[in-house]
Amino acid sequence: MKCHEFQGLITAYLGETIEESRREQFEEHFFACRQCFLGLKINESLRNKGARIQLNDPPHLFTFKVLRPLLAMAALFLLVLFSALLVQRDRRAGQLRELARFDLPLYHQGEMRGEAESARGWEEQFSLAMRHYQERDFRAALDLFEGPVLSAADLPKAAFFRAICYLETDQLAGAEAIFDAIIRDMNPAYFDEACYYKGFIRLRQGRLPEARAQFAKLAGMLSPMAGKARDMIRKIDEL
């Protein structure tokens, strides 16, 4: 069988309408002729795309017939892959946002953790700031915390709740600076809380390994917040 005869029988062979007397000659030829063998395989792979390749086609036409359906399939694959990656990214971002939320630290009116008697002159301003805080009006609370009265006072509780307001308004650098100062000074009034909420800064920065490490430090301490820190580690590991 000649190559041109082989080419004319490709459609019949793939469609299984070839005469039995010609099938044996056809198969003998494509096992013996590399060029025709490749042509048959290309036509077989593109059969569902409606393209049939003639080996004597001009090179540009051959390339067009072969590459056009392949490029279309590749483009479709990339589109599906890109869409899947976007969905996965959005889902993970949503999970991270949910994980970075926290219940506001409670404040009880009249609480004086770590306060000297001389600091109590600023209690009225602090109480007003905390009223805004409890109403979740963090910017109004910050106006008072950053004002001349409270900013000049050495009030550990004012510094701590100011940091929480920064955290809730995404002023992460300001929150971290205050938490770091509390941790560095080993201030017993809010040390454990500063360690705990610093982990949420790392979560909001998208730095999961560092967030986990921060919670792990607290989980290893004799702290009333160690249990909450372990819960956060578990949630991070489940992401």
C-alpha positions as a Markdown table, in Angstrom:
| # | Residue | x | y | z |
|---|---|---|---|---|
| 1 | Met | 0.0 | 0.0 | 0.0 |
| 2 | Lys | 1.3 | 3.5 | -0.9 |
| 3 | Cys | 1.1 | 6.5 | 1.4 |
| 4 | His | -1.5 | 8.3 | -0.7 |
| 5 | Glu | -3.7 | 5.2 | -0.5 |
| 6 | Phe | -3.2 | 5.0 | 3.2 |
| 7 | Gln | -4.3 | 8.7 | 3.6 |
| 8 | Gly | -7.5 | 8.0 | 1.7 |
| 9 | Leu | -8.4 | 5.2 | 4.1 |
| 10 | Ile | -7.8 | 7.0 | 7.4 |
| 11 | Thr | -11.4 | 8.1 | 7.8 |
| 12 | Ala | -12.8 | 4.7 | 7.0 |
| 13 | Tyr | -10.4 | 3.0 | 9.3 |
| 14 | Leu | -11.2 | 5.3 | 12.3 |
| 15 | Gly | -14.9 | 5.0 | 11.5 |
| 16 | Glu | -14.5 | 1.2 | 11.3 |
| 17 | Thr | -16.1 | 1.1 | 7.8 |
| 18 | Ile | -13.0 | 0.0 | 6.0 |
| 19 | Glu | -13.3 | -3.2 | 4.0 |
| 20 | Glu | -11.8 | -6.2 | 5.7 |
| 21 | Ser | -9.6 | -7.0 | 2.7 |
| 22 | Arg | -8.0 | -3.5 | 3.0 |
| 23 | Arg | -7.7 | -3.4 | 6.8 |
| 24 | Glu | -4.8 | -5.9 | 6.9 |
| 25 | Gln | -2.9 | -3.9 | 4.2 |
| 26 | Phe | -3.7 | -0.7 | 6.0 |
| 27 | Glu | -2.4 | -1.9 | 9.4 |
| 28 | Glu | 0.7 | -3.5 | 7.8 |
| 29 | His | 1.5 | -0.1 | 6.2 |
| 30 | Phe | 1.1 | 2.1 | 9.3 |
| 31 | Phe | 3.3 | -0.2 | 11.3 |
| 32 | Ala | 5.9 | -0.1 | 8.6 |
| 33 | Cys | 5.7 | 3.6 | 7.8 |
| 34 | Arg | 6.5 | 6.0 | 10.6 |
| 35 | Gln | 5.1 | 9.1 | 8.7 |
| 36 | Cys | 1.8 | 7.4 | 8.2 |
| 37 | Phe | 1.7 | 6.0 | 11.7 |
| 38 | Leu | 2.1 | 9.5 | 13.2 |
| 39 | Gly | -0.5 | 10.9 | 10.8 |
| 40 | Leu | -3.0 | 8.2 | 11.9 |
| 41 | Lys | -2.3 | 8.9 | 15.6 |
| 42 | Ile | -2.8 | 12.7 | 15.1 |
| 43 | Asn | -6.0 | 12.2 | 13.2 |
| 44 | Glu | -7.2 | 9.8 | 15.9 |
| 45 | Ser | -6.5 | 12.3 | 18.7 |
| 46 | Leu | -8.2 | 15.1 | 16.9 |
| 47 | Arg | -11.1 | 13.1 | 15.5 |
| 48 | Asn | -13.7 | 14.5 | 17.9 |
| 49 | Lys | -12.5 | 18.0 | 17.0 |
| 50 | Gly | -13.5 | 17.5 | 13.3 |
| 51 | Ala | -10.0 | 18.0 | 12.0 |
| 52 | Arg | -8.3 | 15.5 | 9.6 |
| 53 | Ile | -4.6 | 15.9 | 8.8 |
| 54 | Gln | -3.2 | 15.2 | 5.4 |
| 55 | Leu | 0.5 | 14.6 | 5.6 |
| 56 | Asn | 1.0 | 16.3 | 2.2 |
| 57 | Asp | -0.7 | 19.5 | 3.5 |
| 58 | Pro | 1.5 | 22.7 | 3.3 |
| 59 | Pro | 3.4 | 23.1 | 6.6 |
| 60 | His | 1.4 | 26.2 | 7.6 |
| 61 | Leu | -1.9 | 24.4 | 7.0 |
| 62 | Phe | -0.7 | 21.3 | 8.9 |
| 63 | Thr | 0.4 | 23.5 | 11.8 |
| 64 | Phe | -2.9 | 25.3 | 11.8 |
| 65 | Lys | -4.9 | 22.1 | 11.8 |
| 66 | Val | -2.9 | 20.5 | 14.6 |
| 67 | Leu | -2.3 | 23.5 | 16.8 |
| 68 | Arg | -5.6 | 25.3 | 16.7 |
| 69 | Pro | -7.6 | 22.6 | 18.6 |
| 70 | Leu | -4.7 | 21.9 | 20.9 |
| 71 | Leu | -4.4 | 25.6 | 21.7 |
| 72 | Ala | -8.1 | 25.9 | 22.3 |
| 73 | Met | -8.0 | 23.0 | 24.7 |
| 74 | Ala | -4.9 | 24.4 | 26.4 |
| 75 | Ala | -6.6 | 27.8 | 26.8 |
| 76 | Leu | -9.7 | 26.2 | 28.2 |
| 77 | Phe | -7.6 | 24.2 | 30.7 |
| 78 | Leu | -5.8 | 27.3 | 31.8 |
| 79 | Leu | -9.1 | 29.2 | 32.2 |
| 80 | Val | -10.5 | 26.4 | 34.4 |
| 81 | Leu | -7.3 | 26.2 | 36.4 |
| 82 | Phe | -7.2 | 29.9 | 36.9 |
| 83 | Ser | -10.8 | 30.0 | 38.0 |
| 84 | Ala | -10.2 | 27.2 | 40.4 |
| 85 | Leu | -7.2 | 29.0 | 41.9 |
| 86 | Leu | -9.2 | 32.2 | 42.3 |
| 87 | Val | -12.0 | 30.3 | 44.1 |
| 88 | Gln | -9.5 | 28.6 | 46.3 |
| 89 | Arg | -7.7 | 31.9 | 47.1 |
| 90 | Asp | -11.0 | 33.7 | 47.9 |
| 91 | Arg | -12.1 | 30.8 | 50.1 |
| 92 | Arg | -8.8 | 30.8 | 52.0 |
| 93 | Ala | -8.9 | 34.6 | 52.4 |
| 94 | Gly | -12.4 | 34.3 | 53.8 |
| 95 | Gln | -11.3 | 31.6 | 56.2 |
| 96 | Leu | -8.4 | 33.8 | 57.3 |
| 97 | Arg | -10.6 | 36.9 | 57.8 |
| 98 | Glu | -12.9 | 34.8 | 59.9 |
| 99 | Leu | -10.0 | 33.4 | 62.0 |
| 100 | Ala | -8.6 | 36.9 | 62.6 |
| 101 | Arg | -11.8 | 38.1 | 64.3 |
| 102 | Phe | -11.9 | 38.1 | 68.0 |
| 103 | Asp | -14.2 | 38.9 | 70.9 |
| 104 | Leu | -13.4 | 42.3 | 72.4 |
| 105 | Pro | -11.6 | 42.1 | 75.7 |
| 106 | Leu | -14.0 | 42.9 | 78.5 |
| 107 | Tyr | -13.7 | 46.0 | 80.7 |
| 108 | His | -15.4 | 46.4 | 84.0 |
| 109 | Gln | -16.2 | 49.9 | 85.1 |
| 110 | Gly | -13.9 | 50.9 | 87.9 |
| 111 | Glu | -11.3 | 48.2 | 87.1 |
| 112 | Met | -7.9 | 49.5 | 88.2 |
| 113 | Arg | -5.4 | 46.8 | 87.1 |
| 114 | Gly | -1.9 | 48.1 | 87.6 |
| 115 | Glu | -3.0 | 51.6 | 88.3 |
| 116 | Ala | -1.4 | 53.9 | 90.8 |
| 117 | Glu | -3.6 | 56.1 | 93.0 |
| 118 | Ser | -2.1 | 59.2 | 91.2 |
| 119 | Ala | -3.4 | 57.9 | 87.9 |
| 120 | Arg | -7.0 | 58.0 | 88.9 |
| 121 | Gly | -7.5 | 61.7 | 87.9 |
| 122 | Trp | -7.9 | 60.6 | 84.3 |
| 123 | Glu | -10.7 | 58.1 | 85.1 |
| 124 | Glu | -13.4 | 60.3 | 83.6 |
| 125 | Gln | -11.7 | 60.5 | 80.3 |
| 126 | Phe | -10.9 | 56.9 | 80.3 |
| 127 | Ser | -14.5 | 55.9 | 81.1 |
| 128 | Leu | -15.8 | 58.0 | 78.2 |
| 129 | Ala | -13.3 | 56.4 | 75.9 |
| 130 | Met | -14.4 | 53.0 | 77.1 |
| 131 | Arg | -18.0 | 53.8 | 76.5 |
| 132 | His | -17.2 | 54.4 | 72.8 |
| 133 | Tyr | -15.1 | 51.2 | 72.9 |
| 134 | Gln | -18.0 | 49.2 | 74.1 |
| 135 | Glu | -20.2 | 50.7 | 71.5 |
| 136 | Arg | -17.6 | 49.6 | 68.9 |
| 137 | Asp | -17.0 | 53.3 | 68.0 |
| 138 | Phe | -13.2 | 52.7 | 68.0 |
| 139 | Arg | -12.3 | 56.0 | 66.2 |
| 140 | Ala | -14.2 | 58.0 | 68.8 |
| 141 | Ala | -12.4 | 56.1 | 71.5 |
| 142 | Leu | -9.0 | 56.7 | 69.8 |
| 143 | Asp | -9.7 | 60.4 | 69.7 |
| 144 | Leu | -9.7 | 60.3 | 73.5 |
| 145 | Phe | -6.9 | 57.8 | 74.0 |
| 146 | Glu | -4.7 | 59.9 | 71.7 |
| 147 | Gly | -5.8 | 63.1 | 73.3 |
| 148 | Pro | -3.6 | 65.2 | 75.6 |
| 149 | Val | -5.1 | 63.8 | 78.8 |
| 150 | Leu | -4.8 | 60.1 | 78.3 |
| 151 | Ser | -1.7 | 60.1 | 76.1 |
| 152 | Ala | 0.2 | 61.9 | 78.8 |
| 153 | Ala | -0.9 | 59.5 | 81.5 |
| 154 | Asp | 1.0 | 56.3 | 82.5 |
| 155 | Leu | -2.1 | 54.1 | 82.4 |
| 156 | Pro | -1.5 | 50.5 | 81.5 |
| 157 | Lys | -5.2 | 49.8 | 80.8 |
| 158 | Ala | -5.4 | 52.9 | 78.6 |
| 159 | Ala | -2.4 | 51.7 | 76.6 |
| 160 | Phe | -3.9 | 48.2 | 76.2 |
| 161 | Phe | -7.4 | 49.3 | 75.1 |
| 162 | Arg | -5.8 | 51.9 | 72.8 |
| 163 | Ala | -3.9 | 49.0 | 71.1 |
| 164 | Ile | -7.2 | 47.0 | 70.8 |
| 165 | Cys | -8.8 | 50.0 | 69.1 |
| 166 | Tyr | -5.8 | 50.2 | 66.7 |
| 167 | Leu | -6.2 | 46.5 | 66.0 |
| 168 | Glu | -9.9 | 46.9 | 65.2 |
| 169 | Thr | -9.2 | 49.8 | 62.9 |
| 170 | Asp | -6.4 | 47.9 | 61.1 |
| 171 | Gln | -3.7 | 50.2 | 62.4 |
| 172 | Leu | -1.6 | 47.2 | 63.0 |
| 173 | Ala | 1.8 | 48.9 | 63.5 |
| 174 | Gly | 0.4 | 51.1 | 66.3 |
| 175 | Ala | -1.2 | 48.1 | 68.0 |
| 176 | Glu | 2.0 | 46.0 | 67.8 |
| 177 | Ala | 4.2 | 48.8 | 69.2 |
| 178 | Ile | 2.0 | 49.0 | 72.3 |
| 179 | Phe | 1.7 | 45.2 | 72.8 |
| 180 | Asp | 5.5 | 44.9 | 72.4 |
| 181 | Ala | 6.1 | 47.6 | 75.0 |
| 182 | Ile | 3.8 | 45.7 | 77.5 |
| 183 | Ile | 5.5 | 42.4 | 76.8 |
| 184 | Arg | 9.0 | 44.0 | 77.0 |
| 185 | Asp | 8.2 | 45.7 | 80.3 |
| 186 | Met | 6.7 | 42.4 | 81.6 |
| 187 | Asn | 3.8 | 44.4 | 82.8 |
| 188 | Pro | 1.7 | 41.9 | 84.8 |
| 189 | Ala | -1.5 | 43.9 | 84.3 |
| 190 | Tyr | -1.9 | 43.1 | 80.6 |
| 191 | Phe | 1.1 | 40.9 | 79.7 |
| 192 | Asp | -0.9 | 37.7 | 78.9 |
| 193 | Glu | -3.5 | 39.7 | 76.9 |
| 194 | Ala | -0.7 | 41.5 | 74.9 |
| 195 | Cys | 0.8 | 38.1 | 74.0 |
| 196 | Tyr | -2.6 | 36.8 | 72.9 |
| 197 | Tyr | -3.8 | 39.7 | 70.8 |
| 198 | Lys | -0.4 | 40.1 | 69.1 |
| 199 | Gly | -1.2 | 36.8 | 67.5 |
| 200 | Phe | -4.2 | 38.4 | 65.8 |
| 201 | Ile | -1.9 | 41.1 | 64.4 |
| 202 | Arg | 0.0 | 38.3 | 62.7 |
| 203 | Leu | -3.2 | 36.7 | 61.4 |
| 204 | Arg | -4.4 | 40.0 | 59.9 |
| 205 | Gln | -1.0 | 40.4 | 58.2 |
| 206 | Gly | -1.5 | 36.9 | 56.7 |
| 207 | Arg | 1.6 | 35.6 | 58.5 |
| 208 | Leu | 0.1 | 32.2 | 59.7 |
| 209 | Pro | 3.3 | 30.5 | 60.8 |
| 210 | Glu | 4.3 | 33.6 | 63.0 |
| 211 | Ala | 0.7 | 33.8 | 64.3 |
| 212 | Arg | 0.9 | 30.1 | 65.3 |
| 213 | Ala | 4.3 | 30.6 | 67.0 |
| 214 | Gln | 2.9 | 33.6 | 68.9 |
| 215 | Phe | -0.1 | 31.6 | 70.2 |
| 216 | Ala | 2.2 | 28.7 | 71.0 |
| 217 | Lys | 4.4 | 30.9 | 73.3 |
| 218 | Leu | 1.3 | 31.8 | 75.3 |
| 219 | Ala | 0.0 | 28.2 | 75.3 |
| 220 | Gly | 3.2 | 27.0 | 76.9 |
| 221 | Met | 2.9 | 29.5 | 79.8 |
| 222 | Leu | 1.1 | 29.2 | 83.1 |
| 223 | Ser | -1.5 | 31.7 | 81.9 |
| 224 | Pro | -5.3 | 32.0 | 82.2 |
| 225 | Met | -5.3 | 32.6 | 78.5 |
| 226 | Ala | -3.3 | 29.5 | 77.6 |
| 227 | Gly | -6.5 | 27.6 | 76.8 |
| 228 | Lys | -7.6 | 30.3 | 74.3 |
| 229 | Ala | -4.2 | 30.2 | 72.7 |
| 230 | Arg | -4.4 | 26.5 | 72.2 |
| 231 | Asp | -7.8 | 26.9 | 70.6 |
| 232 | Met | -6.3 | 29.3 | 68.1 |
| 233 | Ile | -3.4 | 26.9 | 67.3 |
| 234 | Arg | -6.0 | 24.2 | 66.6 |
| 235 | Lys | -8.0 | 26.5 | 64.3 |
| 236 | Ile | -4.8 | 27.6 | 62.4 |
| 237 | Asp | -3.9 | 23.9 | 61.9 |
| 238 | Glu | -7.3 | 23.2 | 60.5 |
| 239 | Leu | -7.0 | 25.7 | 57.8 |
